[in-house]
């Protein structure tokens, strides 16, 4: 039976062997078909994983917000003829906050073997380092862009953190990180705890938990850096 491998990628320019096990490289080397968000990024990652790999012999299927359901349904054709395939995210783990979940659902419906490989997840790594509740947590992705809606969303997340004893995790586009931080500090209670996790697994990694009151005295520079925000009571 053909297998669909979910292959984590690095979260930035970190040493490959420090974040991904050798087994991943062995599996990557044997694959000829990949489902990816961006071919250029995928090629660079695969070449880093195995410099001897012949990129021109590989076949890539592009899965992003522009992929139609008709295109998506044909991505797994190689598996029907017995070929294994790999799914690559732009950063981190495929199918987690990632369009790869759609192709995994198709593989499951067709009874193909689905194998998730070990690798970095910024969501889980930030939660691990936050000191927040790891038994109950929610990743809600991006918050609304409109100021009024974003404020309502933040208040709702903060309320859930208190009423449900649940860690709330969300992200923002890197160039809007500082605006998001300002909004959090303006909206949330002074005693609410906020963890900011930036550049996870990189040399510039910064993960810090403080109360809203304490954050107001000194703001980190988050501009254009991959960042995750976590709120807890």
Buried (B, 14 or more C-beta within 10 A) or exposed (E): EBBBBBBBBBBBEBEBEEBBEEEBBEBBEEBEBBBBBBBEBBBEBBEBBEEEBEEEEBEBBBBEEEBEEEEBEEBBEBBEEEBBBBBBBBBBBBBBBBBBEBBBEBBEEEEBEBEBBEBBBBBBBBBEBBBBBEEEBEBBEBBEEEEEEBBBBBEEBBEBBBEEEBBBBBBBEBEBBBBBBEBBBEBBEEEBBBBBBBBBBBEEBBBBBBBBEEBEEEEBEBEEBBBBBBBBB
